[in-house]
Amino acid sequence: MTPRTIIWIFTAKCNLRCPHCYASIFEGEEELGLEEKLLLIREAGESGVEHIGLSGGEPLIHPDLPIMLREISDYGMTVSLVTNATVLGRDVLDALARYDVYVYVSLDGPRHVHEWIRGRGTYDRVLETIYLLRRYGVDYGFVMAVGRHNYMHARDYVGLAEDLGADHAALIPVMPVGRALINHLWVRAREYLFAVRNALDRAMETGYQLSFWCTPFLDLITSYGGAWTYYCRIANVVDISPSGDLLLCDVLSYRVASVRGNGLRRALEKYYVDPVVKEIVRPSRLPSQCMKCRLRDLCRGGCYARSYVLRGDYNMGDPLCPRISGIEDDDLLY
């Protein structure tokens, strides 16, 4: 079996130190060398992987990035990356344009909110990067990590994304791991529901497009045709760490297999027969709320990482799901 997409946190190196960062769990990890990275890319392309999503850390500061982008392009895969958009050299900008990279720019809300998280001056650097992306014809969207610090600004965020020319805006819940756990910045169910509704409210005024990452219960909240999500339990996405470990999820420490010394193909073979992976893809038990839900066959209990971190079990139900968290159906109509 081959995943359609690989999400690869290929580096933990970053020029910022954000208090909500989950990728801080990879700090100090021995990163794959350039030849190991290129071998992984080649095996991915030869195995039928269609898309690689690059993340960090901060991809744009890494010297290997232009070479990796060329290799991904040469093997016919599409590529996206997530960036804090505070550092963008001309050689990297050339590579983004040449290899048709889709760029997700992190934006946490209005200037004062964004700079509380990212640091003074970062908002203007984002604006400068957006100008350069436009000038070079690089497609981009925004992504907001929704936490306790900014959930009330989701409407403003969507308006900013539209005003700044992004073709769509994404929202992702801050997870209770890494610095977000230490700093108590992860989002709770009613807070996230508030953010989702306000983002939708703003988007529906103009028909703007929204994606909701790690939100498999989205269809319980809205039927808006301009909003979409995805379902990670159907196993068409595999997460990889900086050291080349295939992860159960990129916010968990469960490492299923490694490409080091094995290669990607053998690591994937091990991944798909792992008993925990198999239990997540086809859960043998779920809460009654899930069993009665019309989304059961797609959602399959929702985010198993949140379930494990906050409830100690992969299959206790997604803590952000309105039904699991006890929010009444009448409160969901939107």
Buried (B, 14 or more C-beta within 10 A) or exposed (E): EBBEBBBBBBBBBBBBEBBBBBBBBBBEBEBBEEEBBBBBBBBBBEBEBBBBBBBBBBBBBBEBBBBBBBBBBEBEBBBBBBBBBBBBEEEBBEBBBBBEBBBBBBBBBBBEBBBBBBBEEBBEBBEEBBEBBEEBEBBBBBBBBBBBBBBBBBBBBBBBBBEBEBEBBBBBBBBBBBBBBEBEBBBBBBBBBBBBBBBBBBBBEEEBBBBBBBBBBBBBBBEBEBBBBBBBBBBBBBBBBBBBBBBBBBBBEBEBBBBBEBBBBBBBEBBBEBEEBEBBBEBEEBBEBBEEBEBBEBBBBBBBBBBBBBBEEBBBBBBBBBBBBEBEEEEBEB
